Amino acid sequence: MAFRGVLLFALLGNPLLVSATYIPQLPEDQARIVYQSQPAETFRETSIYRPPSSQDLAKYEAIGGSEFHLYDNFGKESLMPGIATFAHINWTNCFVKENDGAFDIGIVGMPFDLGVSYRPGQRFGPIATRTAAQRMGPSISWSMAHGMVNPFLDWATVVDCGDIPNSVFDKYEAVQDLGTGLHKMASRTPKNVAKGDNVRLITLGGDHTITLPSLRALYPIWGEMAVIHFDSHIDTWNPKQWGGGVNKYDEITHGTLLHFAHEEGLLKNDSGIHVGNRAVLFDKTEDLRHDAECGFQSVMATDIDTIGIKGIVKRVAERVGSGPVYVTIDIDVLDPAFAPATGTTEIGGWSTRELIAVIRGLSAAGVKIIGADIAELSPVYDDISQTTATAVAQLAFELLQWMVKVPVKFPPKQ
């Protein structure tokens, strides 16, 4: 039925009071509806050019100090605009000892792409991820999928530590810069010492080379670690297998990082596991022989079709055990349909829903995550909807939920 009517406005003496009378043209057997609006504000009172009110002035005076905290200062009023920290959380200088006791979990950027073998651009990954994370915020993160836990407002204080500066010309120097910077951050004393022995960091890459300096940085703090490696590739290649290894500049790449982590004794023996592998190898036997030598087993991408998500979670959790676990996610573990903007795409990967289900399963299993990274986002190859960057931002949120769900405290070393 067509809905027709007449809307009449009348100024009734007081210029601040607008009376709106709506008289719908209804059948005769229905009563007419008449309503009045509430007193309206003037244009001057609602204009963006209005003079500041006493409330406005009080808000800006409260900012004060030398350190600007976006969420603390502006709260729920600044969800979409503002400085592009991850999910609008506060920026903190995590490098300095003065911020001991200031946070429990930090988001860190590693803008680095000197280790790629194919498509570059990963140095822009951290800023693309933070931009995609602008849809998140501490006041709008109550997650039904996680039992209504809001990881930003739970027991852990979560901050954005910014990016780690590193050489844009010298790969060897850059890797040292990244390791030194992350170690300084990871050495901070946590705010909630009842829940954790050390702060924990989620790193936004950057090409996958960043995992090596990250493991180097965490080893003095946590000791040997098991590694859960989500990737379409194995990344344990001996550099000589790639035709490299001639000097220190060409040996460390985004495909040799776990080889060097093993060689340097950073990994717990026979506890590593690749998840989502499907890429072809360089050699019929040598690659897998050396991979096993480095202490890794593989869960193939196609295993999800046979043993399912629960089977994969069980196998991974049993493999890494109850000690400290580092999680590294190459975004190419996802199928290019879900993550096109990466350095080396491989067809036949998982969907974002499948990967998130595995991560949530490992969290529910109580796997003790002590650090993580998400690597290989190259935003220049992303689509206009930021499909890959949005996936990376959501995965960072899932890792954060995992860290909040599973606090890590180990018995004192004897």
TORZAFI-852323 format. One record per residue (C-alpha): residue in one letter; y, z, x. Coordinates in steps of 0.001 Angstrom, whole numbers, plus 500000, padded with zeros to 6 digits. Layout:
AYZX/...
This chain:
M500000500000500000/A503419499091501396/F505516502180502180/R509158501699501344/G512051504078501147/V515699504833501752/L517076507171504434/L520529508604503737/F522692510506506214/A525695512600505214/L528086514688507273/L528605517899505338/G531797519384506644/N530399520866509875/P530210518074512513/L527264519829514186/L525162519739511054/V523505516468510114/S521777516311506741/A519038513648506505/T517796512934502998/Y514786510646502628/I514101509249499177/P510905507253499189/Q510337504681496509/L507218506197494990/P505374505660491739/E506956507510488844/D504120510049488692/Q504869511341492189/A507687513676493065/R510431512636495374/I510460514180498867/V513734515542500182/Y514090517309503486/Q516843518431505764/S516893518367509562/Q517706521260511863/P521220521501513324/A521558518897516064/E523164519209519490/T526141517082520367/F525861514079522645/R527726516015525327/E525137518802525220/T522179516450525607/S523654513899528013/I522358513573531564/Y526040513735532571/R526590517129531003/P528104519851533214/P525530522306534605/S524734525245532391/S524375528804533613/Q520572528306533459/D520843525182535607/L522940526987538199/A520551529938538306/K517619527585538922/Y519282525890541874/E520547529142543339/A516961530437543240/I515821527665545579/G517646529061548594/G515982529616551955/S515163527061554621/E511806525919553239/F511624523794550108/H508680524392547793/L508463521749545106/Y506198523490542622/D507541527005543162/N511136525829542687/F510747523369539828/G507388524220538271/K506350522324535171/E509600520391535018/S508695518108537929/L505221516709537294/M505813512982537657/P508935512607539813/G509800514422543013/I508580514527546586/A505150512912546897/T503064515814548078/F499477515744546880/A499532516684543180/H503039518171543616/I501706521175545546/N503901522920548084/W504362521526551561/T503616523996554346/N503864523646558122/C500214524370558857/F500642523817562594/V502475527054563327/K501117530564563670/E503963531869561528/N502053530485558526/D498942532552559126/G498046534046555764/A500039531412553859/F497209529305552427/D493442528944552003/I492929525200551559/G495113522445552971/I495447518735552262/V496022516822555513/G496877513190556241/M495586511227559229/P497467507897559254/F495267506049561759/D493552502649561821/L493080501719565483/G489297502058565216/V488573499352562650/S486336496347563246/Y487382494270560229/R490260494863557792/P493070497222558986/G495781499081557073/Q494134502487556681/R497115504191558331/F498791503824554941/G495910505593553154/P497430509108553061/I500683508033551448/A498845505821548930/T496579508726547978/R499469511117547516/T501251508546545358/A498163508124543176/A497884511928542933/Q501298512172541272/R499462512132537940/M498038515550538885/G499810518876539052/P499078522616539171/S500099523118535539/I497930520275534173/S494651520659536074/W492453522758533795/S489223520793534067/M486711520665531226/A484203519146533668/H484433522269535862/G484263525009533259/M488055525007532739/V488705525879536382/N492126524892537689/P491637524705541486/F495359524971542184/L495709528233540243/D492418529979541064/W491718532349543963/A492728529844546668/T496294528987547637/V496323525208548101/V499076523458550078/D499901520027551467/C500029520256555255/G501552516802555687/D500330514246558220/I499219514674561822/P501411512557564135/N499443510289566464/S500005507306568728/V500262503995566895/F499502502014570084/D496906503942572121/K493634504618570298/Y492326507055572880/E495552509063572819/A495680508948569021/V492184510411568660/Q493189513286570946/D496349513835568899/L494372514011565657/G491844516480567036/T494478518744568551/G496567518724565376/L493674519481563048/H492436522298565279/K495837523965565102/M495767523761561306/A492167524940561046/S492970527939563250/R495276529498560670/T494205532796559125/P493440532365555402/K495528534078552759/N492543535383550808/V490376536890553555/A488065538422550955/K486946534917549991/G486871533035553279/D486530533445557020/N488819530520557797/V491113528059556077/R489491524803554985/L490997521341555106/I490565518120553137/T491678515160555232/L492995511877553842/G492353508899556121/G492794506808558006/D489814504763559120/H486473506493559537/T487063507190563216/I488973510283562018/T485732512158561379/L485067512492565121/P488317514328565990/S487831516403562830/L484376517566563926/R485707518246567421/A488508520340565932/L486211522409563701/Y483388523002566199/P485145525886568071/I485706527585564709/W482474526961562804/G479976525956565495/E477340523279564889/M477631521641561486/A475381519659559195/V477043516461557993/I476805514814554573/H477906511254555198/F478701509167552097/D478887505579553334/S477444502112552934/H476967502030556747/I475163504408559098/D478030504863561636/T475684506156564352/W475777502950566369/N475685503196570106/P478892501409571195/K476871499181573517/Q475037497914570440/W478388496650569194/G479205494962572479/G481585497784573394/G481300500851575570/V482934499171578536/N485724501751578697/K487076504740576790/Y489302502539574639/D486616500406573010/E483757502884572658/I485107505092569863/T485343503190566566/H484783503667562852/G481133502727563408/T480311504947566413/L481806508279565348/L478506509993564510/H476902508715567719/F479539510578569717/A479387513645567459/H475679513854568316/E476200513168572014/E478816515916572216/G476593518505570506/L478792518968567451/L475991518471564928/K473219520801563883/N469931519226564934/D468079517172562321/S470302518187559430/G472508515145558889/I472103512787555971/H473643509463554997/V474170508952551268/G474691505547549661/N473581503326552562/R473030499631551854/A474657497574554652/V472643495328556960/L471922496418560541/F472458494839563959/D468862495232565104/K465463495354563403/T464354498636564991/E466927500061567433/D469608501049564936/L467302503224562855/R465557504634565927/H468870505771567337/D470017506987563931/A467013509311563750/E467721510380567334/C471195511423566163/G469552513640563538/F470112511617560355/Q468071510565557368/S469226508187554641/V469522508196550881/M469861504541549941/A472290503424547256/T469351502079545249/D467633505488545263/I469842506446542357/D467795503995540264/T464518505745541078/I465034509445541792/G468350509744539942/I471329511983540588/K469344515222540393/G466818513900542893/I469550512882545315/V471313516247545032/K468047518093545660/R467203516010548707/V470673516349550244/A470948520095549593/E467539520749551130/R468395518623554158/V471665520362555079/G470458523889554374/S472547527052554052/G474777526721557106/P478243525182557455/V478447521640556087/Y481058518974556741/V481430516254554091/T482772512833554986/I483280510101552399/D483839506482553355/I485284505000550181/D483089501921550699/V480185504018549423/L481540502864546075/D480932499345544867/P483923497027545479/A484358496856541705/F485486500489541901/A487011500506545410/P488152497069546580/A490761498381549035/T488642499283552024/G487959497995555503/T484399496737555095/T483258496210551518/E479556496086550636/I478212494897547281/G475742497071545361/G477390500477545665/W477761503366543287/S480267503752540503/T482922506455540706/R481118508381537965/E477854508375539930/L479500509540543145/I481406512291541364/A478187513428539663/V476475513812543050/I479440515747544461/R479475518074541466/G475730518549541831/L476093519607545470/S478851522006544473/A476629523510541766/A473850523847544359/G476142526070546442/V476291523845549528/K478687525563551948/I481415522997552532/I483697523978555428/G485730520775555700/A485916517234554396/D487564513870554747/I487917510700552689/A488307507617554856/E488879503853554858/L491407503415552046/S493484500372553002/P496021500134550154/V497239496636551006/Y493960495368549475/D494244497508546340/D495054496079542928/I498199496722540942/S496523499606539096/Q495827501464542370/T492127501561541525/T490961502612544985/A493795505035545695/T493228506698542331/A489526507069543159/V490376508666546519/A492811511083544864/Q490200512096542295/L487570512580545002/A489967514883546837/F490316516845543594/E486507517061543336/L486217518307546932/L488891520891546176/Q486946522071543130/W483859522348545349/M485704524503547907/V487051526772545183/K483630527107543552/V481874527855546868/P483855530278549054/V482439530411552579/K481875533654554440/F479164534019557052/P477792537251558561/P479608538298561743/K478168536706564874/Q476003539098566852/
